[in-house]
Amino acid sequence: MTMCNEPSPADEALIRSIEQFLYREARLLDDRRFHEWLHLFADDVRYFMVGRSNRYPKSSKSIAILDRDRYVESDVTADDELAILDEDKTTLVARVARLDTGMAWAEDPPSRTRHLISNVEVEPGEDEAEIKVYSNFLVYRSRAESEEDFYVGSREDLLRRVDGSWKIARRRLVLDQAVLSAKNVSIFF
């Protein structure tokens, strides 16, 4: 993959195939075809969601902290801080299996979702068989008669070629909300 202002026809074809992969994933989730969705993941996947918090940069005059080292520039939770979700293939499979039992009370009745994926960018990965994919998402969730939630954020995916197909080897989701108003996070992103 070349890294210039004008993508080559091969780059355009790759970008289009990645977009189609992401759109198909969204359709599988919205159609509640979770077992098929699980096949999109590599066996060593890390599926990780962090949030944002209200942090103040060192240049902030809003608050005064005596210890300047306590200021944090980034409002995005770091990978070693508490995550909203931190899963692997085993836990994703277990969550889907639990949905099959009828005992997943947070999903009884089941949520209805609509996943919107946009702003897809592709760049080379560290390995020849891998690529990095950046995208934004908006997920609308409705449940029962009156529950409605919106989740908005960005995704950083590492896709890997496995037996000729793309697999999600890592997904890092950054939720834009500083406070979740949803009763639970029982859906997939």
Buried (B, 14 or more C-beta within 10 A) or exposed (E): EEEEEEBEEEBEEBBEEBBEBBBEBBEBBBEBEBEEBBEBBBEEBBBBBBBBEEBBEEEEEEEEEEEEEEBEEEBBBEEEEEBBBEBBBEEBBEBBEBBEEEEBEBBEEBBBBEBEBEEBEBEEBEEEEBBBBEBBBBBBBEBEEEEEBEBBBBBBBBBBEEEEEBBBBBBBBBBBBEEEEBEEBBBBB
